[in-house]
């Protein structure tokens, strides 16, 4: 079989590099030669993959839009040139997210098979999104999508595959072994949210939700450094019962002690294509509250294992949290439904699909 050349722009602890890590582990277990091109200077899920040959590419993220744009296009020019000298015609290029378009350009020029793994739809500005998806449509041999919603909304090629994110066997076993779900002893219910440090991810709404619910503890785990968190909240008032944490490699302790998991992304600015942290929380039997649109709705069934609510409706969010926390029997029913839903996203399903999609 040809080599797999995987490309991911920014290595961190967010969902898309985690999925690529799972793919690379699966391929190398099947003795497929895998190479990874990703950013240096950052630590994330793609940092420690001993069976994968890692190639670092230059990229620096910046909060300044102009600098960020310049850095991005410079990194893609650099990536294109490197790959032109590295690729063989028989290689399969696996592009994770639509961002590393330089890999698609190089792959097309070298005559390689190009597979795009589409994780997102909410890219700004619109002209940037059209450019990236336009490159994908011109170059892709196959498209892989993390949800039905995304596959229908952003088709890039006729040959398309649905590959739901999944829970690794190790994660699932640890969750099942360590978690004994009971309402007893949880005198201080914890509302958990895990997201990037972006306003469109609902960070401000989560703070507002904490402000109007002083009887609960709120925990916010952000894919950011402590320095970035301090800067973001420098001139903001944060209630004492809201605890914030920088990026975490191991989330088990947070899921284990939580009562409810939420995603408060603003639908008009960012549509969630899937929701891996919600799925992980559901394995810990956590009822979920998520936006009413996007691939994330394929995880949460209204009034069964959670609720679909727009994050702008903070008082409705508050009411549903109170409803669950004050009704033990209903909470238990939601909790068990969340757990059983998570069982559908197994590692065996993922492995079979990801081997088949690179073989055909």
C-alpha positions as CSV (number, residue, x, y, z in Angstrom):
1,X,0.0,0.0,0.0
2,X,1.2,3.6,-0.7
3,X,2.4,5.9,2.1
4,X,-0.1,8.0,4.0
5,X,1.0,11.6,4.1
6,X,-1.1,13.3,6.8
7,X,-1.3,17.1,7.0
8,X,-2.6,19.2,9.9
9,X,-1.9,22.9,10.3
10,X,-1.9,23.7,14.1
11,X,-1.1,20.9,16.6
12,X,-3.0,21.5,19.8
13,X,-5.5,19.8,22.1
14,X,-8.6,20.5,20.0
15,X,-10.9,18.0,18.4
16,X,-9.6,17.8,14.8
17,X,-5.9,16.9,15.7
18,X,-7.3,14.3,18.2
19,X,-9.2,12.6,15.4
20,X,-6.1,12.6,13.1
21,X,-4.1,11.1,16.0
22,X,-6.7,8.3,16.2
23,X,-6.5,7.8,12.4
24,X,-2.7,7.6,12.4
25,X,-2.7,5.1,15.3
26,X,-5.1,2.9,13.4
27,X,-3.1,3.0,10.2
28,X,0.2,2.3,11.8
29,X,-1.3,-0.6,13.7
30,X,-2.1,-2.1,10.2
31,X,1.6,-1.6,9.2
32,X,0.8,1.3,6.9
33,X,3.8,3.8,6.5
34,X,2.6,7.1,7.8
35,X,4.1,10.6,7.7
36,X,2.8,13.6,9.4
37,X,3.4,17.3,8.5
38,X,2.3,19.6,11.2
39,X,3.3,22.8,13.1
40,X,6.3,22.9,15.4
41,X,6.5,25.0,18.5
42,X,3.2,23.8,19.9
43,X,2.2,20.8,22.0
44,X,-0.9,18.8,21.3
45,X,-2.4,15.4,20.4
46,X,0.0,15.0,17.4
47,X,3.2,15.5,19.5
48,X,3.8,11.9,20.6
49,X,3.2,9.4,17.9
50,X,6.3,7.1,17.9
51,X,5.2,5.0,14.9
52,X,4.7,8.0,12.7
53,X,7.5,10.0,10.9
54,X,6.9,13.6,11.9
55,X,7.9,16.6,9.7
56,X,7.6,20.0,11.2
57,X,6.2,22.9,9.2
58,X,6.5,26.6,10.1
59,X,3.3,28.2,11.4
60,X,2.7,30.8,14.0
61,X,-0.8,31.7,15.2
62,X,-1.5,35.3,16.0
63,X,-4.5,37.2,17.4
64,X,-3.8,40.0,15.0
65,X,-5.9,39.2,11.8
66,X,-3.3,40.7,9.4
67,X,-0.4,38.9,10.9
68,X,-2.4,35.7,11.2
69,X,-3.3,35.9,7.5
70,X,0.3,36.6,6.4
71,X,1.6,33.7,8.6
72,X,-1.0,31.3,7.2
73,X,-0.2,32.0,3.5
74,X,3.5,31.9,4.1
75,X,3.1,28.6,5.9
76,X,1.2,27.2,2.9
77,X,3.8,28.3,0.4
78,X,6.5,26.7,2.5
79,X,4.4,23.5,2.8
80,X,3.8,23.3,-1.0
81,X,7.5,23.6,-1.8
82,X,8.5,21.0,0.8
83,X,5.9,18.5,-0.4
84,X,6.8,18.9,-4.1
85,X,10.2,17.5,-3.3
86,X,8.9,14.9,-0.8
87,X,5.8,13.3,-2.5
88,X,5.7,10.3,-4.7
89,X,2.9,9.8,-7.2
90,X,1.7,6.6,-5.4
91,X,1.3,8.5,-2.1
92,X,-2.1,9.2,-0.5
93,X,-2.4,12.7,0.9
94,X,-4.7,13.0,3.9
95,X,-5.6,16.7,4.6
96,X,-7.1,17.2,8.0
97,X,-9.5,20.3,7.9
98,X,-9.6,22.5,4.8
99,X,-6.9,24.8,6.0
100,X,-3.7,23.2,4.7
101,X,-4.5,23.9,1.0
102,X,-0.8,23.9,0.1
103,X,-0.8,20.1,0.5
104,X,-3.6,19.9,-2.0
105,X,-1.8,22.0,-4.5
106,X,1.4,20.0,-4.2
107,X,-0.5,16.7,-4.3
108,X,-2.4,17.7,-7.5
109,X,0.8,18.7,-9.2
110,X,2.4,15.4,-8.2
111,X,-0.6,13.3,-9.3
112,X,-1.4,11.9,-5.8
113,X,-4.7,10.7,-4.4
114,X,-6.0,13.5,-2.1
115,X,-8.4,12.8,0.7
116,X,-9.9,15.8,2.6
117,X,-11.2,15.3,6.2
118,X,-13.9,18.0,6.7
119,X,-14.4,19.1,10.3
120,X,-15.9,22.6,9.9
121,X,-18.2,24.8,8.0
122,X,-18.0,28.1,10.0
123,X,-15.0,29.8,8.5
124,X,-14.6,33.6,8.4
125,X,-14.5,35.7,6.3
126,X,-16.7,34.2,3.6
127,X,-14.2,34.8,0.9
128,X,-11.6,32.8,2.8
129,X,-14.0,29.9,3.2
130,X,-14.9,30.0,-0.5
131,X,-11.2,30.0,-1.4
132,X,-10.4,27.0,0.8
133,X,-13.5,24.9,-0.2
134,X,-12.9,25.8,-3.8
135,X,-9.4,24.4,-3.6
136,X,-10.8,21.3,-2.0
137,X,-13.4,20.8,-4.8
138,X,-10.7,21.2,-7.5
139,X,-8.2,18.8,-6.0
140,X,-10.0,16.2,-3.8
141,X,-10.3,12.5,-4.8
142,X,-12.5,11.8,-1.8
143,X,-14.2,13.7,1.1
144,X,-14.5,12.4,4.6
145,X,-17.1,14.1,6.9
146,X,-17.6,14.0,10.6
147,X,-21.5,14.3,10.4
148,X,-24.4,13.9,8.1
149,X,-25.1,17.6,8.5
150,X,-21.7,18.6,7.3
151,X,-21.7,16.1,4.4
152,X,-25.0,17.6,3.1
153,X,-24.0,21.2,3.6
154,X,-20.5,21.2,2.3
155,X,-20.1,18.5,-0.5
156,X,-16.8,18.7,-2.2
157,X,-16.7,15.6,-4.4
158,X,-19.0,12.8,-5.5
159,X,-16.9,10.2,-3.6
160,X,-17.9,11.0,0.0
161,X,-17.6,9.1,3.3
162,X,-19.3,9.6,6.7
163,X,-16.9,9.0,9.5
164,X,-18.2,9.9,12.9
165,X,-15.7,10.7,15.6
166,X,-15.5,8.0,18.2
167,X,-14.3,7.2,21.7
168,X,-11.0,5.3,21.8
169,X,-11.2,2.0,23.6
170,X,-8.8,3.2,26.3
171,X,-11.0,6.2,27.0
172,X,-14.2,4.2,27.1
173,X,-12.8,1.6,29.4
174,X,-11.4,4.1,31.8
175,X,-14.7,6.0,31.8
176,X,-16.7,2.8,32.5
177,X,-14.3,1.6,35.2
178,X,-13.9,4.8,37.1
179,X,-17.4,6.2,36.9
180,X,-20.1,5.1,39.4
181,X,-23.0,7.4,38.5
182,X,-25.2,8.5,41.4
183,X,-26.8,11.7,42.5
184,X,-25.9,11.0,46.1
185,X,-22.9,12.9,47.4
186,X,-23.0,15.5,44.6
187,X,-24.0,18.3,46.9
188,X,-22.4,20.8,44.6
189,X,-23.5,20.1,41.0
190,X,-20.9,21.0,38.4
191,X,-21.7,22.4,35.0
192,X,-18.9,21.7,32.6
193,X,-17.9,23.3,29.3
194,X,-14.8,22.6,27.2
195,X,-14.1,24.8,24.2
196,X,-11.6,27.1,22.5
197,X,-11.1,30.6,23.9
198,X,-13.3,32.3,21.4
199,X,-16.4,34.5,22.0
200,X,-18.3,32.6,19.3
201,X,-17.8,29.4,21.3
202,X,-20.1,30.8,24.0
203,X,-17.5,31.7,26.6
204,X,-19.3,34.9,27.6
205,X,-22.7,33.1,27.7
206,X,-21.2,30.6,30.1
207,X,-20.0,33.4,32.4
208,X,-23.5,34.9,32.3
209,X,-25.0,31.5,33.0
210,X,-22.8,31.2,36.1
211,X,-23.7,34.6,37.2
212,X,-27.4,33.7,37.4
213,X,-26.9,30.3,39.0
214,X,-24.8,30.8,42.2
215,X,-25.9,27.5,43.7
216,X,-23.9,25.4,41.1
217,X,-20.2,25.2,40.4
218,X,-19.3,26.0,36.8
219,X,-16.0,24.7,35.2
220,X,-14.7,26.0,32.0
221,X,-11.8,24.2,30.3
222,X,-10.2,26.3,27.6
223,X,-7.9,25.3,24.7
224,X,-5.6,28.1,25.7
225,X,-2.7,28.9,28.0
226,X,-3.2,30.5,31.4
227,X,-1.6,33.7,30.0
228,X,-4.2,33.9,27.2
229,X,-7.0,33.2,29.7
230,X,-5.8,36.0,32.0
231,X,-5.6,38.4,29.0
232,X,-9.1,37.6,27.8
233,X,-10.8,38.1,31.2
234,X,-8.6,41.0,32.3
235,X,-11.4,43.6,32.4
236,X,-14.2,41.1,33.0
237,X,-15.9,40.2,36.3
238,X,-15.9,36.5,36.9
239,X,-18.1,35.0,39.7
240,X,-16.2,33.0,42.3
241,X,-18.0,29.7,41.7
242,X,-16.8,29.7,38.0
243,X,-13.5,27.9,37.8
244,X,-11.4,28.2,34.6
245,X,-8.6,25.9,33.5
246,X,-6.0,26.0,30.6
247,X,-5.7,23.3,28.0
248,X,-5.7,19.8,29.5
249,X,-4.3,16.6,28.0
250,X,-6.3,14.3,30.4
251,X,-10.0,15.3,30.9
252,X,-11.2,12.3,32.9
253,X,-11.2,14.0,36.3
254,X,-13.4,16.8,34.8
255,X,-15.9,14.5,33.3
256,X,-16.0,12.3,36.4
257,X,-17.0,15.0,38.8
258,X,-19.4,16.9,36.4
259,X,-23.2,16.7,36.5
260,X,-24.0,18.3,33.1
261,X,-21.9,19.1,30.0
262,X,-22.8,22.0,27.8
263,X,-21.8,23.5,24.4
264,X,-22.8,27.1,24.0
265,X,-21.5,27.9,20.5
266,X,-23.4,30.8,18.9
267,X,-25.2,29.2,15.9
268,X,-25.1,32.4,13.8
269,X,-21.3,32.5,14.1
270,X,-20.1,29.0,14.6
271,X,-22.0,25.8,13.7
272,X,-20.7,22.7,15.5
273,X,-20.0,20.0,12.9
274,X,-19.9,17.2,15.5
275,X,-19.0,17.7,19.2
276,X,-16.3,15.2,20.5
277,X,-16.2,16.6,24.0
278,X,-20.0,16.2,24.3
279,X,-19.6,12.6,23.2
280,X,-16.9,12.0,25.8
281,X,-19.1,13.6,28.5
282,X,-22.0,11.3,27.5
283,X,-19.8,8.3,28.1
284,X,-19.6,9.5,31.6
285,X,-23.4,9.6,31.6
286,X,-23.6,13.4,31.5
287,X,-26.8,14.9,30.1
288,X,-25.9,17.5,27.5
289,X,-27.2,20.9,26.5
290,X,-26.1,21.9,23.0
291,X,-27.1,24.3,20.1
292,X,-30.2,23.4,18.0
293,X,-28.3,23.2,14.7
294,X,-25.3,21.3,13.2
295,X,-23.8,17.9,13.5
296,X,-23.9,18.1,17.3
297,X,-27.7,17.5,17.1
298,X,-26.9,13.9,15.8
299,X,-25.6,13.2,19.3
300,X,-28.3,14.8,21.5
301,X,-31.9,13.7,21.4
302,X,-34.2,16.5,22.7
303,X,-35.8,15.7,26.1
304,X,-34.1,12.2,26.1
305,X,-30.4,12.6,26.8
306,X,-30.3,16.4,26.7
307,X,-31.7,19.6,25.3
308,X,-31.2,21.6,22.1
309,X,-31.1,25.3,23.1
310,X,-29.7,28.5,21.6
311,X,-27.0,29.9,23.8
312,X,-28.5,33.3,23.6
313,X,-31.4,32.0,25.7
314,X,-29.5,32.0,29.0
315,X,-32.6,31.9,31.1
316,X,-34.0,28.9,29.3
317,X,-30.6,27.2,29.7
318,X,-30.7,28.0,33.4
319,X,-34.2,26.6,33.6
320,X,-33.2,23.3,32.0
321,X,-30.2,22.9,34.3
322,X,-32.4,23.5,37.3
323,X,-35.0,21.0,35.9
324,X,-32.4,18.3,35.7
325,X,-30.7,19.0,39.0
326,X,-34.0,19.1,40.9
327,X,-35.5,15.9,39.5
328,X,-33.4,12.9,40.4
329,X,-35.5,10.3,38.4
330,X,-35.5,12.4,35.2
331,X,-31.8,13.1,35.6
332,X,-31.1,9.4,35.9
333,X,-33.1,8.7,32.8
334,X,-31.2,11.3,30.8
335,X,-28.0,10.1,32.2
336,X,-28.6,6.5,31.1
337,X,-29.8,7.6,27.7
338,X,-26.6,9.7,27.2
339,X,-24.5,6.6,28.1
340,X,-26.3,4.3,25.7
341,X,-26.1,6.9,22.9
342,X,-22.3,7.0,23.3
343,X,-22.0,3.3,22.8
344,X,-22.9,3.7,19.1
345,X,-19.6,5.5,18.5
346,X,-17.3,2.6,18.9
347,X,-13.6,2.1,18.0
348,X,-14.3,-1.0,15.9
349,X,-16.7,1.0,13.6
350,X,-14.1,3.7,13.2
351,X,-11.2,1.3,12.4
352,X,-13.1,-0.6,9.8
353,X,-14.2,2.6,8.0
354,X,-10.9,4.4,8.1
355,X,-9.0,1.4,6.6
356,X,-11.7,0.9,3.9
357,X,-11.7,4.6,2.9
358,X,-8.0,4.8,2.1
359,X,-8.1,1.4,0.3
360,X,-10.8,2.2,-2.2
